[in-house]
Amino acid sequence: MEEEDQRKVTDLVIELVRRLLSQQNPQNASPNSPHLSQSLRYALRILSSRLTPSVSPDADAVAESIKRRLATQGNSSDALTFADLYTKFASKNGPGSVNNKWAVLYLLKIISEDRKNAISGMDSSVFLPNLGLNDDEMGNDLRVLNAKENREKAWKNGVLLVSKDPENLREISFREFGNLVEEENEVTEEVLVRDVLYACQGIDGKYVKFDSNLDGYALSDSIKVPRATRTIVRKLCELGWLFRKVKGYISESMDRFPAEDVGTVGQAFCAALQDELSEYYKLLAVLEAQSTNPIPLVSENASSGNYLSLRRLSVWFAEPMVKMRLMAILVDKCKALRGGAMAGAIHLHAQHGDPLVHDFMRRLLRRVCSPLFEMVRSWVLEGELEDIFAEFFIVGQPVKAESLWREGYRLHAGMLPLFISQSIAQRILRTGKSINFLRVCCDDRGWADAATEAVAAAGVTTRRGGLGYGETDALESLVMEAAKRIDKHLLDVIYKRYKFKEHCLAIKRYLLLGQGDFVQYLMDIVGPELSEPANTISSFKLAGLLESAIRSSNAQYDDPDILDRLRVKMMPHGTGDRGWDVFSLEYDARVPLDTVFTESVMTRYLRIFNFLWKLRQVEHALIGAWKTMKPNCLTSHVYTKLQHAVKLQLLSTLRRCQVLWDEMNHFVTNLQYYIMFEVLEVSWSNFSNEMEVAKDLDDLLAAHEKYLHSIVEKSLLGERSQTLYKSLFVLFDLILQFRSLADRLYEGIHELQARTAESSLSSRDKNKLRQTKDKSSEPGSWIREGRKALTQRASEFLQNMGQELDALATEYKSLLEGFLTQLPVQQHVDLKFLLFRLDFTEFYTRQHATM
């Protein structure tokens, strides 16, 4: 049945072609006419074609295109006729009508275009060179045309087949195609493949060579090859250009080694790249072996043949191209980098979603980071900084033992790779510093046992290469365990072997004047000596007095090592300075304690001591004034024989002096209470608590710094309290002036008392007294004068002293008021407690309000 239908279709086609040809020329429709054979071949080629048109199946669009084409050609009447016919054609629906109207219109359009091309001089045989039809067997072949076989063999190896090939015309076509390829290609594909393989090894081939102007491998323009072949060769040779870049970097780096700018990490990077190139060489060896096999012709069944063409080479190069591009990118990034910076730059490219790239980068990074992780292991467990080429993120520098912890080692942020966090890097730094501190400053070897325990707790090996890239958890665990154990051992050595807490307490007791009986006795015995000019005081004599103060107080029961560190220090002095201005105590903090008590720290302790010593000097002066004033107050009945006016003047002066002393004593006592209890004791209590919870030496240093800073700020010694500090020292100077004024006043009163007593003696006693040579008989003495002159001189003296007291009291009140008004605006909150203590009755507040 199918064969009968096929026969009918063929007969209809033949009849259609004859009728069309007979309309032009009846002779063209004869059976032996070549026009009939050619037209039949053309018709069968169109009908048997399986090519899909590239336009959308829209009948109206095709009709519009045909109508527009007729109109542009000047056939307006034909365009109108076609439009009328299309309207009738499109309106017919139902049984017997054409369903696929678009296909019919498209077929007519294509036939018209092909006919015009044929008229233009094109040979119609080029439309289908493989068509299995000729004039002699037209009749038989048209009847046996099999549509099913046409569909099955429509595409075979890229060639369109319309009918069976009983005379092997397909082979003939393939040979013709091969000859055409040979004519278009001056060089065979086998030779190009071999040249491409050479180029991929950085070697110039016969035809493919490196062009410095193009910066790449390319075929010479003089060689005749198709454009597509030239394009694929250029794309394949990109691998050679990338290989050249990577190989050049490796050679250059290895030639410079052991230069500092290469380093061990750079050497490891070159070794990893060389390993990848070794795998690449193996692939090229396999491809070169395949390139010796000839490339089969298109007509041969070569789908599974072991040969190498340019297209197959592009498939083989897909994976190496990805790796080589990545290596070239890394080479460009790492040219100016080394050490940890290089590892960090490579790590950035490992964050990739492609499994191939991800695995490749992990393999590469494990090799590159091996020296870096070995440096970490050696530093954390042994304290050794094996960094010859300055690649590690920890940098050491030669310093004195006292500066080893603070300045000996630091982090180099530029060499810290991104896969090591800042917190872990700080722990790594501190752990190695602790080992070196124990070894150099403490002469201790107990850290080795702590490091062994840390390795066992972390569950890692101590051998070289035990840590690597991608094992961040293992690294963090090792660092945490090592830091915890070594820091604990370091604090135990500092606390127990070197008695850090005891030394801190000793500094508080002696430099911060916390040992009351020692300080009081020291001031009593060195006071007369310190009243002399500074350039006349012997430091050896003061050292002896210091020893006497120690033996005469509870300080004698302290550890001899602590007492041996306490010494007298005379500060630089100028003309007019007294011993009080230059005297100080110092504490000799030896290694390893000088890591905490550095020179700058001891300078701050000296500032605090000078302030407290000045405060104690003022207190001592007021106590001395009180000792001078109290006996005279109790014996005021002696002055009953004075004139009433002088007596009232004396009592008024004494009262003003006593009131001013009370005001100054109130200020100094409360200030000293604030300093000793609310500053020193509170700060010491906080420091003691922080020492108990400190986990490492950095915590201890921070706690001590906080302790010292708290004392400085609360004691008005900070930068923000300089104005208040200067006002306070002016008040201290006024109090010392008051002591001098009080001494002058009571010395004069003693002379007046002696003269009054003399006036009441008998004549015989007076003669004896005149014969006595004492200082009172010197010119200008009140005793030599008469009673009237004595009264006059006493009145003048008391008047002058009263005026000086009034001036001093006025200046003191003004300065004190200014000092109190500055306290509320200070930023430190504890200074408000000082204001409360000084003005707890709000006396000064009300006095200031009434002014």
Protein Blocks (a to p, Z undefined) as FASTA:
>chain_A
ZZmmmmmmmmmmmmmmmmmmmmmomklmpmklmklmmmmmmmmmmmmpcbdcfbdcdfkl
mmmmmmmmmmmnopamlmmmmmmmmmmmmmpgcehiafblmlmmmmmmmmmmmmmmmmno
pafklmmmmbccdfklmmmmmmmpcfklmmmmmpgghiacfbdcfkommmmmmmmmmmmm
mmmpmbdfklmmmmmmmmmnopacfklccdfklopadddfklccdfklmmmmmmmmmmmm
mmmmmmmmmmmmmmmpccfklommlmmmmmmmmmmmmmmmmmmmmmmmmmmpccddfkbc
cklcccddfklmmmmmmmmmmmmmmmmmmmmmmmmgghjllmmmmmmmmmcfblklmmmm
mmmmmmmmmmmmmmmmmmmmnopacdfkopafbdcddddfklmmmmmpccdfklmcfklc
fklmmmmmmmmmmmmmmmmmnopaklmmmmmmmmmmnopafbehkacehilmmmmmmmmm
mmmmmmmmmmmmmmmmnommlmmmmmmmmmnopammlmmmmmmmmmmmmmpcfklpcfkl
mmmmmmmmmmmmmklmpcfklmmmpccddddddehiafklmgccddddddfklmmmgfkl
mmmmmmmmmmmmmmmmmmmmmmmmmmmmmmmmmmmmmmmmpcfklmmmmmmmmmmmmmmm
mmmmmmmmmmmmmmmmmmmmmmmmmmmmmmmmpcbfklmmmmmmmmmmmmmmmnopafkl
mmmmmmmmmmmmmmmmmmmmmmmmmmmmmmmmmmmmmmmpcfklmmmmmmpccfklpghi
aklpcfklmmmmmmmmmmmmmmmmmmmmmmmmmmmmmmmmmmmmpmblklmmmmmmmmmn
ommmmmmmmZZ
